[in-house]
Every structure is written in structure tokens, then in C-alpha cells.
């Protein structure tokens, strides 16, 4: 049995800090993953409706293989401004890619759509910088970055929404999980679940990822013996086929990976999202998985790389379920999992 890290979050990976901030009026938030030093990163994109910044830097033909931070943000395209808030802090602290006497922070960013969750979105219509919260939220998140991570309505997952097994509206959220391989290599995952699909397997509220659960980290209801493969209506916002969604994820390890190896881990980790959400990678989702290596543990061989990818997929499946399980209701439209499927251990 693979053991979890002491925190059972991505913060168990040595060399990482995590920052989170949200605006409960606008119903949006930002999560920043901040390595202690520049870290090797890669990305794998499967969704059909992504919103991103600087992902080309991580492409196979890119010239950059290390980043200063990764940012996940709500706010749809408005949320891409979150990277500016992180860039300002990094620059002030002398961090970034050296260009002459300057430092240019490299901050790949991905956003999710949370514009129809009922919050006060008047600031978006005005368009003024002081009316858009994401830059300031990101600045707050990176300034407060540390090792304590909650699940549910936090960070980029604060305004996230999803659906139940039968398409009913359900609150999404941010979740995280970790594991340690052979007492040496740590793997962690963080997910902001805003999918049009569902993480729930059946009317009993069991999770599609139930087989991967450690202890009772998302309800302890056991693995589903039957998955109710209902015809999902795909109308989370009340109109079939419209509206943006997305599950954003970061997997990380302290194994010393190059960018090619990190990309393989990101690709393998996508299997965890597919195990945990049905349907996934739809035209309405902007699903993105980043992989990050802090490089403090030497990589033994290709077999260990495969095990890291397997563990990343397992951790990510668990992170998705934890994000939904711990999410609290925003109102009587976006219900908490614990309200929609009573009988579990409840939300945090």
C-alpha cells in the first residue's frame, strides 16, 4: 500500500509552497504554486476550451525548461491577469529569468470559467483594473504562500462548480493529495474541479475515484460496485452545450526530471482525471495538467519514472474527489456534496 505524505497535499513535495486567496463576493479565487527555486515544468492539454498564458514556453520546441511559479485562476479570460500579480512579487524579490540587469518571471497560467456562479460580477462589465480582483488576489496568494492547504472552497476552486452523477448542479472545489514511493520520492497533486462532468459514480454518492481512496479522505463510502452511466445532460448552467467549464491540475514531484520526463508524467496524470470525472476533455472544458519537478531526489531509471507517472494519476484522481467532497455550498443553486448526497462524513 502506497503511503500518503504527512499532509496528504501537494505541499508534501519538498521545495514547494502553495498560496491561495479568494473573493467571496465575486465568487472567484487564485492558487499559486511557488517553488523555492526555479523548477522544471511541462504541460499536457486535453480540454477543448482552454484559457492559458505562456504555455508555449513549455512546449517540446520551447527554449525554457524551468519556471518561477504556476498559477491557476478563476475569472475566465479576466483571470489571466493573476499572473501579473505574481510577476510583480517575484520581480521585487529578484526572481525570474535573467535579462541584463533585470529578472523576468516565467509564470505559466491557466484559468477556469466561474462567471455564472451567482457572484457579483459587475466589476467585469466595468473592465477597470481596480474592479477586477485576480491580480490583487494573486499578489495576496503569493505573499501568503506556505505549507497549509485546505480542500474545497479555497483558491482557484472557490467559485468552481460541477455536477452530480445525474447532471444536477453541484459545488466544485479545490482538492489535493500526495503519496511517497519507497520512502524516498514524493508525488503530489492539486486540482481545481470546475467540470461539466461529474466525479460522482451513483445515487449513493460514491466517487468514480473511490478505488483510490486512502482511509476516509473523501467520505470512506467504499468503491462503487456499480457506476450509473446515465446520459449526462451537460447543461450545468441550464442550457445544454453552452458555458465554460474546466478542471485545472498540477502534479509535482521531488524526483529530478527533465522537461521531457515531466511531460510524460503530465500525460500519465491525465489518466487520473479521466478516472475521476465523467465525461472529461469535452469541447466545453479547458482541462490542463501541469507537471513540476523540484529535483531534490535523483531519478533511478525509466521504471521509476513510470511509477511516478502512475502515482501522479492516482493522486490526481484522489485530489479531484477531495475537492468535490469538501466543497461547501455557495447558495441553494450550487449545493455541497454533503447536502446532495447525505450520509458521508460531510464537508469541511
C-alpha positions in Angstrom: 0.0 0.0 0.0 1.5 3.4 -1.0 1.6 5.8 1.9 0.4 9.4 1.8 2.6 12.2 2.8 2.3 13.8 6.2 -0.1 16.5 5.0 -1.7 14.5 2.2 -1.4 17.5 -0.1 0.9 18.7 -2.9 2.8 20.7 -0.2 4.4 17.4 0.9 6.7 17.8 -2.1 9.9 19.3 -0.8 10.7 22.7 -2.3 7.1 23.9 -2.9 4.9 26.4 -1.2 1.2 27.0 -2.0 -0.7 30.3 -1.9 -4.5 30.7 -2.1 -6.8 33.7 -2.0 -10.4 34.3 -2.9 -13.1 36.9 -3.1 -16.4 35.7 -1.6 -18.4 38.5 -3.1 -17.3 37.9 -6.7 -17.0 34.2 -6.0 -13.7 33.6 -7.6 -10.1 32.8 -6.5 -6.5 32.2 -7.3 -4.0 29.4 -6.4 -0.2 29.9 -6.8 2.3 27.0 -6.7 5.6 28.6 -5.8 8.8 26.6 -5.9 11.7 27.7 -3.6 13.9 27.8 -6.7 13.1 27.8 -10.4 11.7 24.3 -11.2 11.4 22.2 -14.3 7.9 22.2 -15.7 5.8 20.7 -18.5 2.2 20.7 -19.5 -0.4 18.4 -21.1 -3.6 19.9 -22.5 -6.7 17.8 -23.3 -9.7 20.2 -23.0 -11.3 21.8 -26.0 -11.8 25.3 -24.5 -8.6 26.3 -22.7 -7.6 29.7 -21.4 -3.9 30.0 -20.8 -0.8 32.2 -20.7 2.8 31.3 -21.6 2.1 27.6 -22.2 4.2 27.8 -25.4 7.2 28.1 -23.1 6.6 24.6 -22.0 6.2 23.1 -25.5 8.6 20.4 -26.8 10.2 23.0 -29.1 10.4 25.8 -26.4 13.7 27.2 -25.2 12.7 27.4 -21.5 12.5 24.3 -19.3 12.1 25.9 -15.8 9.5 28.3 -14.4 9.2 30.6 -11.4 5.6 29.8 -10.5 2.4 28.2 -11.7 -0.9 30.0 -11.4 -4.5 28.6 -11.5 -7.2 31.2 -11.5 -10.9 31.7 -11.8 -12.4 34.5 -13.8 -12.2 33.1 -17.3 -10.0 35.3 -19.5 -10.1 38.1 -16.9 -8.2 35.7 -14.6 -5.1 35.6 -16.8 -4.2 38.9 -15.1 -3.4 36.9 -12.0 0.0 36.2 -13.4 0.8 39.9 -13.3 0.2 40.0 -9.5 2.7 37.1 -9.1 5.2 38.6 -11.5 5.3 41.8 -9.5 6.1 40.0 -6.3 8.7 37.7 -7.9 10.4 40.7 -9.6 10.6 42.6 -6.4 12.2 39.6 -4.8 14.9 39.2 -7.5 13.4 36.1 -9.0 13.0 35.3 -12.7 14.8 34.7 -15.9 17.9 36.9 -16.1 17.7 39.6 -18.9 20.6 42.1 -18.5 20.2 43.7 -15.1 16.5 42.6 -14.9 14.7 39.5 -13.9 11.7 38.4 -16.0 9.4 35.9 -14.1 8.1 33.0 -16.1 4.6 32.1 -14.8 2.5 29.7 -17.0 -1.1 30.3 -16.0 -4.4 28.5 -16.7 -7.9 29.8 -16.0 -11.3 28.3 -15.3 -14.8 29.6 -16.0 -16.7 30.8 -12.9 -18.6 33.7 -14.4 -22.1 32.1 -13.9 -21.9 31.0 -10.3 -24.1 33.8 -9.0 -21.4 36.2 -7.6 -21.3 39.9 -8.1 -19.7 40.2 -11.5 -20.3 44.0 -12.0 -16.6 44.7 -12.0 -16.1 42.6 -15.1 -18.5 44.7 -17.0 -16.6 47.9 -16.0 -13.3 46.4 -17.0 -11.2 48.7 -14.9 -8.2 47.2 -13.2 -9.4 48.2 -9.8 -12.7 46.4 -10.4 -11.1 43.0 -11.4 -9.9 41.0 -8.4 -7.5 38.5 -9.8 -4.2 40.5 -9.9 -4.7 41.5 -6.2 -5.8 38.0 -5.2 -2.7 36.5 -6.8 -0.5 39.0 -5.0 -2.1 38.1 -1.7 -1.7 34.4 -2.5 2.0 34.5 -3.3 2.7 36.7 -0.3 0.9 34.2 2.0 2.3 31.1 0.3 3.1 28.3 2.8 2.5 24.6 3.5 -1.0 24.7 4.8 -3.6 23.8 2.2 -7.4 23.3 2.7 -9.7 21.5 0.4 -13.0 22.7 -1.0 -13.9 26.4 -1.4 -10.4 27.8 -1.5 -8.1 29.3 -4.1 -9.0 28.7 -7.7 -11.6 26.3 -6.5 -13.6 28.9 -4.5 -16.1 29.7 -7.3 -15.8 26.3 -9.1 -18.9 24.3 -9.9 -19.6 20.9 -11.3 -22.4 18.3 -11.5 -23.7 15.2 -9.8 -24.0 11.8 -11.3 -27.3 12.7 -12.9 -26.3 16.1 -14.1 -27.7 18.0 -11.0 -25.8 21.2 -10.1 -23.1 20.7 -7.5 -20.4 22.8 -6.0 -16.9 22.0 -7.2 -13.7 23.0 -5.4 -10.0 22.6 -5.0 -8.5 19.3 -3.7 -5.1 18.0 -3.1 -3.4 14.6 -2.3 0.0 13.1 -2.0 1.9 9.8 -1.7 5.5 8.7 -1.0 7.2 6.0 -3.1 9.6 3.7 -1.2 10.0 6.3 1.5 12.0 8.4 -0.9 10.2 10.1 -3.8 7.2 12.3 -3.0 4.4 12.9 -5.5 1.6 15.4 -5.0 -1.4 16.6 -6.9 -3.7 19.6 -6.8 -6.9 20.0 -8.8 -9.5 22.8 -9.2 -12.6 21.0 -10.2 -15.0 23.0 -12.4 -16.0 20.3 -14.8 -19.2 19.9 -16.8 -18.9 16.2 -15.9 -19.3 14.5 -12.6 -17.0 13.0 -10.0 -19.9 11.0 -8.5 -20.5 7.4 -9.6 -24.1 6.8 -8.5 -27.0 7.8 -6.4 -25.3 6.6 -3.2 -22.8 9.4 -3.7 -19.8 7.1 -4.2 -17.0 8.6 -6.2 -15.6 7.4 -9.5 -12.2 7.6 -7.9 -13.3 5.6 -4.9 -11.0 2.7 -5.6 -8.0 5.0 -5.0 -9.2 6.5 -1.7 -6.8 6.4 1.3 -8.7 6.0 4.6 -11.8 8.1 4.5 -10.2 11.1 2.8 -13.4 11.6 0.7 -16.1 10.0 2.7 -15.0 6.5 3.2 -18.0 5.1 1.4 -16.0 2.4 -0.4 -15.6 1.8 -4.1 -18.7 1.7 -6.3 -19.7 -1.7 -7.4 -22.0 -0.1 -10.0 -21.4 3.1 -11.9 -24.6 4.6 -13.1 -23.7 5.5 -16.7 -26.7 7.8 -17.2 -27.0 10.1 -20.2 -25.4 13.2 -18.8 -27.4 16.3 -19.8 -24.3 18.5 -20.0 -26.4 21.5 -19.0 -24.7 22.7 -15.8 -25.8 26.3 -16.5 -29.3 25.4 -17.7 -28.5 25.5 -21.4 -27.2 22.4 -23.0 -23.8 22.7 -24.7 -23.1 26.3 -23.5 -20.9 27.8 -20.8 -17.3 27.2 -19.9 -16.0 24.6 -17.5 -12.6 23.1 -16.8 -10.5 21.0 -14.4 -7.1 22.5 -13.8 -4.4 20.4 -12.2 -0.8 20.5 -11.1 1.2 17.3 -10.2 4.6 17.7 -8.7 7.5 15.5 -7.5 10.9 16.0 -5.9 12.4 13.5 -8.4 14.9 15.1 -10.7 13.1 15.1 -14.0 14.0 16.9 -17.2 11.2 18.6 -19.2 10.7 15.5 -21.5 10.3 13.3 -18.4 8.0 15.9 -16.8 5.8 15.9 -19.9 5.4 12.2 -19.7 4.3 12.5 -16.0 1.8 15.2 -17.0 0.4 12.9 -19.8 0.1 9.9 -17.4 -1.5 12.1 -14.8 -4.3 12.9 -17.2 -5.5 9.3 -16.7 -6.3 10.2 -13.1 -8.6 13.0 -14.3 -10.3 10.6 -16.7 -10.8 8.0 -13.9 -12.3 10.7 -11.6 -14.7 12.7 -13.9 -17.3 11.6 -16.4 -17.4 12.9 -19.1 -14.0 14.7 -19.4 -12.0 16.5 -22.1 -15.2 17.8 -23.7 -15.4 20.7 -26.1 -16.7 22.9 -23.3 -13.9 22.1 -20.8 -10.4 23.6 -20.7 -8.7 20.8 -19.0 -4.9 21.3 -18.3 -2.4 19.3 -16.3 1.0 20.9 -15.4 3.9 18.8 -14.0 6.5 20.3 -11.8 9.9 18.8 -10.6 11.8 20.3 -7.7 14.6 17.9 -8.4 15.9 17.1 -5.0 15.8 13.3 -5.4 17.8 11.5 -8.2 15.7 9.5 -10.7 16.7 5.9 -10.6 15.6 4.7 -14.1 12.8 4.7 -16.6 10.9 2.3 -14.4 10.8 4.8 -11.6 9.6 7.4 -14.0 6.7 5.2 -14.9 5.9 4.7 -11.2 6.0 8.4 -10.6 3.5 8.9 -13.5 1.3 6.2 -12.1 1.3 7.8 -8.7 0.6 11.2 -10.2 -2.5 9.8 -11.8 -3.7 8.1 -8.6 -3.0 11.3 -6.5 -4.8 13.4 -9.1 -7.9 11.2 -9.1 -8.0 11.5 -5.3 -7.5 15.2 -5.4 -10.5 15.6 -7.7 -12.7 13.7 -5.3 -11.4 15.5 -2.3 -12.1 18.9 -4.0 -15.8 18.0 -4.6 -16.2 16.2 -1.2 -15.0 19.1 0.9 -16.7 21.9 -1.1 -19.3 24.0 0.7 -22.5 25.3 -0.8 -22.5 28.8 -2.3 -26.2 29.0 -2.2 -29.3 26.8 -2.8 -28.3 26.5 -6.5 -24.8 25.2 -6.1 -25.3 22.6 -3.3 -22.4 21.0 -1.4 -21.8 17.3 -2.0 -22.7 16.6 1.7 -26.1 18.1 1.1 -26.7 16.4 -2.3 -25.5 13.0 -1.0 -26.2 12.9 2.7 -24.7 10.0 4.7 -21.0 10.6 4.3 -18.6 12.3 6.7 -19.6 15.8 5.5 -17.7 18.7 4.1 -15.0 20.6 5.9 
